[in-house]
């Protein structure tokens, strides 16, 4: 799969609410699996907690443009740093030395430099750093306080410059700058007038498209040449998605994913001069089509991807399909994903995935049909001891088909099990099939795990998404309740031993579950979840200001929908919570502030309800540092042993 630029316009605020697959380390004495699962599993089958949550051996593999070097992230002093291997010589060099926090995403700029992002303690003010591959040391290119940067275009034909966004001028707005990665010089390319939420370049790296928000509308702005002013070419209600993927090879048209005049998004070629959709490239009857694959070198659209139960491809190009078939034959039993290519498209970076393995990274020499492993991601996992994750469907109480995933413990009867319901974050996101360390950990402890793509989840079309509008704590929560009842009716879950655990929106759903269905759950775990929707909205980061109107439409307006928000905010109904609760929070979280956890914990403590509270001063919206992950999961295990598994 060739990397391409994309601009998602659904809403930047959906970042509220990432689902976290975090990780952990054990200092406490842990009950054996034989104790926590009624004696049905031998004690020797218990896998150490840290094996599930420690840093991988290697991850995020990439190849240099000339194909002579491969990079990846790997642990150094318990933090994920960047390593580079020279393929001709085999020499490996660590090029970063981060000890405070893991390095976030990275990318190549030319063949001699790698750029990456890093924030401070989870505040999400990501700076842009440059690390020469010779290991001479990383430099912060944007050393500005309270400033967040992001990548617009790595300018693949320019080894010295990139385009970034930065909100240095005004915390609410992101301007576009050209950044010289050698000198650090910044040149303003486009100043945000105050309503631009996304930018996109053409194949030559010229800034040609912007997305503005105004009230409940998305306004698509376009210019034919960089000397021209941006002018509106399309205004759409935000419910109508219009996500530019990349420009056509002649830079005159744009491939877009859109649901204009339809429910499920399809991929079209859009003409910005006529302002019309032209050729339909790909659609799927059941799910949104959002992923297009291309060969830049051959200037061919090679295929499309879609996600139903699992990830699937449809190829339009024999050459690319042949390569995929070769890879799948060499790597049977795994999802095989091409995550990168060198510039002449002779070498591919390949990742394997499955529900029972984190897979490995490979380099595939296309002309010579030679596959070489870079590294296994987490080689200590024995796949035969890992649980399968199976897609499931059920019908909600109002007749809606709901999809999800069920993971069951290995080696014990799949009946009357303790179960954790794990609602995803977002909520405008979805769960996917694959290896989940949290799920595998719980399965190994004899616990079933159920994940649900409740209404409001994305990927299933506009109607399904809109059914979640103003339904936090209502029909969205009903879907979760119905999922539990489905598992009980199927004799999978013990009705007396069901817990709910989630992060971000999933944390809210945990609190809502304990509040509005107090007899359903034995206990709950809220990880960075909001408890009071009034205080949540009043504390959004400044750069979410333009998205507030949409949030009001999708969740509720604090003024016009005051009664609704009071009804669906667990903080106003703590008298209904009776089950034990464990809350975890990052002190620097810019999305769901610490006050969200403080108020629910304090209210419950005043009522004498059992509540445990973990706060990490050097974390944000989810824990990144390995030692904090360890402590969180060991506390989770102790909590579940006490309140679910006894």
Order of alpha helices (4+ residues) and beta strands (2+ residues): alpha-alpha-beta-beta-beta-beta-beta-beta-beta-beta-beta-beta-beta-beta-beta-beta-beta-beta-beta-beta-beta-beta-beta-beta-beta-alpha-beta-beta-beta-beta-beta-beta-beta-alpha-beta-alpha-alpha-beta-alpha-beta-alpha-alpha-alpha-beta-alpha-beta-alpha
